[in-house]
Amino acid sequence: MNKIYRLWSNLRASFWFVPSLIVATSIILALTLISVHSGRSEHWMARWPLMFGAGAEGARGMLSTVAGSMMTVVGVAFSMTLVTLALASSQYTSRILRNFMADRIMQVVLGVFTGIFTYCLIVLRTIRSGEEGEFVPSVAVSFAVMLAIGGIVALIFFIHHIASSIQASSIIASVAGETMAAVDRLFPEELGDGPEGDTEEQPPHLQPERTWQPVPVKGNGYLQSVDKEMLLRLAKDHNTIVRMDRGIGDFVIHGTTVASLALEGPVKEETAAGLLAAFSIDRYRTVEQDCAFGIRQLVDIALRALSPGINDTTTAMMCVDYLTAILARLATRSIPSPLRHEDGELRVITLAPTFSSMIAGSFDQIRLSAAGNVEVMLQMLLSLQTIGSLTASPARRRVLGEHAQWIAELGERTITAPHDRARFDTALARARQSLGTQPVQS
């Protein structure tokens, strides 16, 4: 069932799924409207000859025109899409291309264009004249006109959507929204069975007390997701402990260990197969169980904006703002312990991101690239202050204080103008006061 669900999820996420579904619907609609044509419908449609009175040649000409124009529009739409993807990849980061490919509006509009073309082909094939006897499905032909008008509206909307979607604010907000949704899924307010806390590492005393048998992975790729319920069931069924050796988002190589079992003897082949079935490995990372990948995308956009060739401080500050929104939501959540228990027995030892790793992944590289950029450093200090105001955890506030200290050291080395230094010192003092930290004496 897990494999079927993954297959269905990948199918729904694929770019061609929605257009194919719309094309199939257009074929069914065409066949249905053609079958509606009968002697009674001809008598009813004769009351409106201007609307339904087209002959065979007129119907063919109209359908051919609509079909040809839709194919032209499809070519224009696909060209616009490719230009948008190329622009987004070069201006921001190639990792956001999957966000564009997964855009439902883009998929629906392209599906509408191809669906109208397919509809016209199906209806056009049924029109007869001459010795064969005339047959013109007037309802289906008239509906093609309505579809063509709808296609024009869809084209106008598509152009507006493309122009909006390539703006930096739209791209950053989309990535941040997807990441915050992943935070809500991965770190719910009700954590269920198992202790809670801000554990940063695996409990060291668990490692030497048991003999761990490795389970090598088959294939190369990124670890996209893990079915922890399946791991829990497997550990319970075999009365053992499962330890994850690679975390979500890690790149695994064929033959290396992805997980280990606490067993005295070698792992049986069927047990290893059942364990590997809980891990989803593919060529790319996804945000579904990997909110660190969403943070990585925003950081990449900020680094590109801070590069000397682009030097777009506003976009970098926008990325810091949305990173703050993500981390602020995380600051109010409890991070589950890496230990998973069943009926009081330890069953699974997981690898999961920590609050410290999330903060480091968000700010470390941006801080290094922001040397001398006063506005970005001020924005980062404000972000740390905002995140700290939402958490009462001493450990988390200590982590935020460390990052504030590192920004202070960077500012001391790179800010030389007295006016800018005064602004920076004021913001730094405010952040330290909010976080309850003291400056480090040199």
C-alpha positions in Angstrom: 0.0 0.0 0.0 2.9 2.4 0.8 4.4 1.8 -2.7 1.0 2.4 -4.3 0.5 5.6 -2.4 4.0 6.8 -3.4 3.3 5.9 -7.1 0.0 7.8 -7.0 1.6 10.8 -5.3 4.4 10.9 -7.9 1.8 10.6 -10.7 -0.3 13.5 -9.3 2.8 15.6 -9.0 4.0 15.0 -12.5 3.6 17.8 -15.0 1.6 15.9 -17.6 -1.0 14.4 -15.2 -3.4 17.3 -15.2 -3.2 18.1 -18.9 -3.7 14.4 -19.7 -6.7 14.3 -17.5 -8.2 17.3 -19.2 -7.6 15.8 -22.6 -9.3 12.6 -21.6 -12.2 14.6 -20.3 -12.5 16.6 -23.6 -12.6 13.3 -25.5 -15.5 12.0 -23.3 -17.3 15.4 -23.6 -17.0 15.3 -27.4 -18.3 11.8 -27.7 -21.2 12.6 -25.3 -22.3 15.7 -27.3 -22.0 13.9 -30.6 -24.3 11.2 -29.2 -26.8 13.8 -28.1 -27.5 14.6 -31.8 -30.7 13.0 -33.0 -33.9 13.8 -34.9 -35.5 15.4 -31.9 -32.5 17.6 -31.3 -32.4 18.6 -35.0 -36.0 19.8 -34.6 -35.2 21.7 -31.5 -32.1 23.3 -32.9 -34.0 24.4 -36.1 -35.6 27.1 -33.9 -32.2 28.9 -33.7 -30.7 28.6 -37.2 -28.2 31.4 -36.7 -26.7 29.5 -33.7 -27.0 25.9 -34.8 -27.6 26.0 -38.5 -24.1 25.6 -39.9 -23.7 23.0 -42.7 -21.1 20.4 -43.1 -18.6 22.6 -44.8 -19.1 25.5 -42.4 -18.8 23.2 -39.4 -15.6 21.7 -40.8 -14.1 25.2 -41.5 -14.9 26.4 -38.0 -13.6 23.4 -36.2 -10.4 23.4 -38.4 -9.9 27.1 -37.5 -10.4 26.5 -33.8 -8.1 23.4 -33.8 -5.4 25.2 -35.7 -5.5 28.3 -33.5 -5.4 26.2 -30.4 -2.3 24.4 -31.6 -0.7 27.8 -32.2 -1.7 29.0 -28.8 -0.2 25.7 -27.3 3.1 26.5 -29.0 3.1 30.0 -27.7 2.2 28.8 -24.1 4.9 26.2 -24.1 7.4 28.7 -25.4 6.5 31.2 -22.6 6.8 28.4 -20.1 10.2 27.4 -21.2 11.4 31.0 -21.2 10.0 31.4 -17.7 11.8 28.3 -16.5 15.1 29.4 -18.1 14.8 32.9 -16.5 13.9 31.6 -13.1 16.8 29.1 -13.2 19.4 31.7 -14.1 18.1 34.5 -12.0 17.3 32.6 -8.8 18.2 28.9 -8.6 17.5 25.7 -10.6 16.1 24.1 -7.5 12.9 26.1 -7.8 12.1 24.6 -11.3 10.0 21.8 -9.7 7.8 24.5 -8.1 7.0 25.9 -11.5 6.5 22.4 -13.0 4.1 21.6 -10.1 2.1 24.8 -10.7 -1.5 23.7 -11.0 -2.6 26.8 -12.8 0.0 26.4 -15.5 -0.9 22.7 -15.9 -4.7 23.4 -16.1 -4.2 26.2 -18.7 -2.0 24.0 -20.9 -4.4 21.2 -20.5 -7.3 23.4 -21.6 -5.5 24.4 -24.8 -4.7 20.8 -25.7 -8.1 19.6 -24.6 -9.9 22.1 -27.0 -7.7 20.9 -29.8 -8.5 17.3 -29.1 -12.2 18.0 -28.8 -12.3 19.7 -32.2 -10.4 16.7 -33.8 -13.0 14.2 -32.4 -16.0 16.3 -33.5 -14.4 17.0 -36.9 -14.0 13.3 -37.6 -17.7 12.6 -37.3 -19.0 15.3 -39.8 -20.3 13.7 -43.0 -21.6 15.2 -46.3 -22.3 14.2 -49.9 -23.2 10.7 -50.9 -22.6 9.4 -47.3 -25.5 11.6 -46.2 -25.1 14.8 -44.2 -24.3 14.5 -40.5 -23.4 17.6 -38.5 -23.5 17.3 -34.7 -24.7 20.9 -34.2 -24.6 20.8 -30.4 -21.0 19.6 -30.4 -20.0 22.1 -33.1 -21.6 25.0 -31.2 -20.0 24.0 -28.0 -16.6 24.2 -29.8 -17.2 27.9 -30.2 -17.8 28.3 -26.5 -14.6 26.4 -25.8 -12.7 28.6 -28.2 -13.9 31.7 -26.3 -12.9 30.0 -23.1 -9.5 29.3 -24.5 -9.0 33.1 -25.3 -9.9 33.9 -21.6 -7.5 31.2 -20.5 -4.7 32.6 -22.6 -5.2 36.1 -21.1 -5.1 34.7 -17.6 -2.1 32.5 -18.5 -0.1 35.6 -19.6 -1.0 37.4 -16.4 -0.1 34.4 -14.2 3.3 33.9 -15.9 4.1 37.6 -15.4 3.2 37.3 -11.7 4.9 34.0 -11.1 8.4 35.1 -12.2 8.5 38.0 -9.7 10.9 37.4 -6.8 8.2 38.0 -4.2 6.0 35.3 -5.7 8.7 32.7 -6.0 10.0 33.3 -2.5 6.5 33.3 -1.0 5.7 30.1 -2.8 8.8 28.2 -1.5 8.2 29.6 2.0 4.6 28.5 2.0 5.4 25.0 1.0 8.1 24.8 3.6 5.8 26.1 6.4 3.3 23.5 5.4 6.0 20.9 5.8 6.9 22.3 9.3 3.2 21.9 10.3 3.2 18.3 9.1 6.6 17.3 10.6 6.3 19.2 13.9 2.7 19.2 15.0 1.7 20.6 18.4 0.6 17.1 19.5 3.6 14.8 19.2 2.1 11.5 20.3 4.0 8.7 21.8 7.7 9.3 22.7 9.6 11.9 24.7 9.9 15.4 23.5 12.8 17.8 23.6 15.5 19.6 21.8 17.9 16.6 21.5 20.7 17.5 19.2 22.4 14.1 18.9 21.7 10.4 19.3 22.0 9.3 22.9 25.6 8.0 23.0 24.9 5.2 25.5 22.6 3.4 23.0 25.4 2.7 20.5 27.9 0.4 22.2 25.4 -1.7 24.1 24.1 -3.5 21.0 25.4 -5.2 17.9 24.2 -3.4 14.9 23.7 -5.2 11.6 23.8 -2.8 8.6 21.2 -2.9 5.8 22.8 -1.6 2.5 20.7 0.5 0.1 20.2 -0.5 -3.5 20.6 2.4 -5.9 21.8 6.0 -5.7 19.8 9.1 -4.9 18.4 11.4 -2.3 16.5 10.0 0.6 13.1 11.7 0.1 10.9 10.2 2.8 10.7 7.5 5.4 7.6 5.6 6.5 8.3 5.6 10.3 5.2 3.7 11.0 6.5 0.9 8.8 9.8 1.0 10.6 8.0 0.8 14.0 5.9 -2.2 12.8 9.0 -4.0 11.5 10.9 -3.4 14.7 8.0 -4.7 16.8 7.5 -7.8 14.6 11.2 -8.8 14.9 11.5 -7.6 18.5 14.5 -5.5 17.6 15.5 -1.8 17.2 15.8 0.0 13.9 18.4 2.8 13.7 18.5 5.2 10.8 22.0 5.9 9.6 21.1 8.4 7.0 18.6 11.3 7.4 16.0 12.8 5.1 17.7 14.8 2.4 21.0 12.9 2.5 22.4 11.5 -0.6 22.8 7.7 -0.4 25.2 5.6 -2.5 24.6 2.0 -3.6 26.0 -0.5 -1.1 26.2 2.0 1.8 24.2 1.6 5.0 20.9 3.4 5.2 19.7 1.8 8.4 20.8 -0.9 11.0 19.1 -3.5 13.0 20.0 -4.5 16.6 20.5 -8.2 15.8 23.1 -10.8 16.8 23.2 -12.5 13.4 23.1 -11.2 9.8 19.9 -9.6 8.5 17.6 -11.9 6.5 16.9 -11.0 2.9 13.2 -10.6 3.4 13.7 -8.4 6.5 16.1 -6.2 4.7 13.7 -5.9 1.8 10.9 -4.9 4.2 13.1 -2.3 5.8 14.2 -0.8 2.5 10.6 -0.5 1.4 10.1 2.1 4.1 12.7 4.4 2.4 11.9 6.5 -0.7 15.0 7.3 -2.7 15.0 9.3 -5.9 17.1 11.7 -8.0 16.1 14.9 -6.3 15.0 16.2 -2.9 11.5 17.2 -2.0 10.0 19.3 0.7 7.3 16.9 1.8 9.4 15.4 4.7 12.4 17.7 4.2 11.7 21.2 5.3 15.5 21.8 5.3 15.3 21.6 1.5 12.8 24.5 1.4 15.2 26.5 3.5 18.0 25.5 1.2 16.1 27.0 -1.8 15.6 30.3 -0.1 19.2 30.4 1.0 20.3 29.7 -2.6 18.1 32.6 -3.9 19.7 34.9 -1.2 23.2 33.8 -2.1 22.5 34.4 -5.8 21.1 37.9 -5.0 24.2 38.7 -2.9 26.7 37.7 -5.5 28.8 40.5 -7.0 27.3 40.0 -10.5 23.7 40.6 -9.3 24.0 42.5 -6.0 20.3 42.5 -5.3 20.1 43.4 -1.6 16.3 43.7 -1.6 15.8 40.1 -2.7 18.3 38.9 -0.2 16.4 40.7 2.6 13.2 39.3 1.4 14.6 35.8 1.7 15.7 36.5 5.2 12.2 37.7 6.0 10.6 34.5 4.8 13.3 32.4 6.5 12.3 34.2 9.7 8.7 33.3 9.1 9.6 29.7 8.8 11.9 29.6 11.8 9.4 31.6 13.9 6.8 28.9 13.2 9.4 26.2 14.1 10.3 28.1 17.3 6.8 27.5 18.7 6.9 23.8 18.1 8.5 21.0 20.1 10.9 18.8 18.1 10.3 15.1 18.8 13.0 13.0 20.3 14.9 10.7 17.9 13.7 7.8 20.0 10.4 6.1 19.1 8.9 3.8 21.7 6.1 1.1 21.5 4.5 0.0 24.7 7.5 1.3 26.7 10.1 -0.5 24.5 12.6 1.4 22.3 11.9 0.5 18.7 13.3 3.1 16.3 16.2 5.6 16.5 15.6 8.3 13.8 17.7 11.0 12.3 15.9 14.3 12.2 16.7 18.0 11.9 17.2 20.0 15.0 16.4 23.6 15.8 20.2 24.4 15.8 20.7 22.8 12.4 17.7 24.7 11.0 19.1 28.0 12.2 22.6 27.2 10.9 21.2 26.1 7.5 19.2 29.4 7.3 21.8 32.0 8.3 25.4 30.6 8.1 26.0 31.0 4.3 24.0 34.2 4.1 26.1 35.7 6.9 29.3 34.8 5.1 28.1 36.3 1.8 26.8 39.4 3.6 30.2 40.7 4.6 30.0 44.5 4.5 26.3 44.6 3.6 24.9 46.5 6.5 21.2 46.2 5.5 21.4 42.4 5.3 23.2 42.1 8.6 20.7 44.4 10.3 17.9 42.3 8.9 19.5 39.1 10.2 19.8 40.6 13.7 16.1 41.6 13.6 15.3 38.1 12.5 17.1 36.5 15.5 15.4 39.0 17.8 12.0 38.1 16.4 12.5 34.3 16.6 13.9 34.7 20.1 10.8 36.6 21.2 8.6 33.5 20.3 10.5 30.9 22.3 11.2 30.6 26.0 13.6 27.6 25.6 17.0 28.5 27.1 18.7 26.1 24.6 17.1 27.8 21.6 17.8 31.3 22.8 21.4 30.3 23.4 21.6 29.1 19.8 20.2 32.4 18.6 22.6 34.3 20.8 25.5 32.5 19.3 24.4 33.5 15.8 24.0 37.1 17.0 27.6 37.0 18.3 28.9 35.7 14.9 27.1 38.5 13.1 28.7 40.9 15.6 32.1 39.6 14.8 31.4 39.9 11.1 30.2 43.5 11.5 33.3 44.4 13.5 35.6 43.2 10.7 33.7 44.5 7.7 31.8 47.7 8.7 34.1 50.7 8.7 31.8 53.7 8.2 31.0 55.4 11.6 27.3 56.0 10.8 26.8 52.4 9.6 28.7 51.1 12.6 26.4 53.1 15.0 23.3 51.7 13.4 24.7 48.2 13.6 25.8 48.5 17.3 22.3 49.8 18.2 20.6 46.8 16.5 23.1 44.4 18.0 22.5 45.7 21.5 18.7 45.5 21.0 19.0 41.8 19.8 21.3 40.9 22.7 18.9 42.4 25.2 15.9 40.6 23.7 17.8 37.2 23.7 19.2 37.8 27.2 22.8 37.4 26.1 25.9 39.4 26.9 28.7 40.6 24.5 31.8 38.4 24.5 34.8 40.2 25.9 37.8 40.0 23.7 
